[in-house]
Amino acid sequence: QVQLVESGGGLVQPGGSLRLSCAASGSIFSVYVMGWYRQAPGKQRELVATITRGGSTNYADSVKGRFTISRDNGNIPVYLQMNSLQPEDTAVYYCNAKAYQFTYWGQGTQVTVSS
């Protein structure tokens, strides 16, 4: 079992920045990739960014050049630095971890971009 807790969401004006954090506990030694997903009202959950145990990263086209996923030594916490935020980035952001054949989710943190 892996437990994930997100933090750092909030309200920000267009063009602003936020940093999300994901703390993991439990069987974290088995995690091989962690990531961030988001779900806007009325839309499906979508990939934002992932980072593997080896440090390889992957981003959705919509956030490339604006968002950066990173982690501390030992794979946790995992961060999502979000710059140049736009109203279309408004969503609930979820931390995700994959370990063996299992997928784990955090409870989500709301990000609202509005003037």
C-alpha positions as CSV (number, residue, x, y, z in Angstrom):
1,Q,0.0,0.0,0.0
2,V,1.1,3.5,-0.8
3,Q,-0.5,6.6,0.7
4,L,-0.3,9.9,-1.1
5,V,-1.2,13.4,0.2
6,E,-1.1,16.5,-2.0
7,S,-0.8,20.1,-0.9
8,G,-0.1,23.5,-2.3
9,G,-3.3,24.2,-4.3
10,G,-5.2,27.5,-4.2
11,L,-6.4,30.5,-6.1
12,V,-4.0,32.3,-8.3
13,Q,-4.3,35.0,-11.0
14,P,-3.5,34.3,-14.7
15,G,0.2,34.4,-15.2
16,G,0.9,33.4,-11.6
17,S,2.7,30.4,-10.2
18,L,2.0,27.6,-7.7
19,R,4.0,24.7,-6.4
20,L,2.2,21.4,-5.6
21,S,3.7,18.8,-3.3
22,C,3.0,15.1,-3.0
23,A,4.1,13.3,0.1
24,A,4.2,9.5,0.0
25,S,4.2,6.9,2.7
26,G,3.9,3.1,3.0
27,S,5.6,0.8,0.5
28,I,7.3,3.5,-1.4
29,F,10.3,1.3,-2.2
30,S,8.1,-0.4,-4.8
31,V,7.1,2.8,-6.6
32,Y,8.6,3.0,-10.1
33,V,6.8,6.1,-11.4
34,M,5.0,9.0,-9.9
35,G,3.0,11.7,-11.6
36,W,0.4,14.4,-11.6
37,Y,-3.0,14.3,-13.2
38,R,-5.8,16.8,-13.3
39,Q,-9.5,16.8,-13.8
40,A,-11.5,19.9,-14.7
41,P,-15.3,20.1,-14.2
42,G,-17.1,18.0,-16.9
43,K,-13.9,16.6,-18.3
44,Q,-11.9,13.4,-18.0
45,R,-8.9,13.1,-15.8
46,E,-5.8,13.8,-17.8
47,L,-2.0,13.3,-17.5
48,V,0.0,16.4,-16.6
49,A,3.5,15.1,-15.9
50,T,5.3,12.0,-14.7
51,I,8.8,11.2,-13.3
52,T,10.3,7.7,-13.1
53,R,12.6,6.3,-10.5
54,G,15.4,6.9,-12.9
55,G,14.5,10.6,-13.2
56,S,13.0,10.5,-16.7
57,T,10.2,13.0,-17.1
58,N,7.2,13.3,-19.4
59,Y,4.8,16.2,-19.9
60,A,1.4,16.8,-21.6
61,D,1.9,19.1,-24.6
62,S,-0.4,21.7,-22.9
63,V,2.0,22.2,-20.0
64,K,5.4,21.8,-21.7
65,G,7.6,24.8,-20.9
66,R,5.4,26.0,-18.1
67,F,5.3,23.1,-15.6
68,T,8.2,21.2,-14.1
69,I,8.0,17.9,-12.2
70,S,10.8,17.2,-9.7
71,R,11.5,15.2,-6.6
72,D,13.8,15.1,-3.6
73,N,16.4,12.4,-3.2
74,G,14.7,9.0,-2.5
75,N,11.8,9.8,-4.8
76,I,9.7,11.7,-2.4
77,P,8.2,14.3,-2.0
78,V,7.3,14.9,-5.7
79,Y,6.7,18.5,-6.7
80,L,4.9,20.2,-9.6
81,Q,6.1,23.7,-10.2
82,M,3.5,25.5,-12.3
83,N,4.3,28.8,-13.9
84,S,2.4,31.1,-16.3
85,L,-0.9,29.6,-15.1
86,Q,-3.9,30.1,-17.3
87,P,-7.7,29.8,-16.6
88,E,-7.7,26.5,-18.5
89,D,-5.3,25.1,-15.9
90,T,-8.1,25.2,-13.4
91,A,-8.7,21.7,-12.1
92,V,-8.3,19.3,-9.2
93,Y,-4.8,18.0,-9.3
94,Y,-4.1,14.5,-8.2
95,C,-0.8,12.8,-7.3
96,N,-0.4,9.3,-8.7
97,A,2.0,6.5,-8.0
98,K,2.5,3.1,-9.7
99,A,4.0,0.2,-7.8
100,Y,4.0,-3.4,-9.2
101,Q,0.6,-3.8,-10.9
102,F,-1.1,-1.3,-8.6
103,T,-2.0,2.4,-9.1
104,Y,-2.5,4.8,-6.2
105,W,-4.1,8.2,-6.0
106,G,-4.1,11.1,-3.6
107,Q,-7.3,12.9,-2.6
108,G,-6.6,15.8,-4.9
109,T,-5.9,19.5,-4.4
110,Q,-7.9,22.3,-6.1
111,V,-6.1,24.8,-8.4
112,T,-8.1,27.8,-9.5
113,V,-6.7,30.3,-12.0
114,S,-8.9,33.4,-12.1
115,S,-8.7,37.2,-12.0
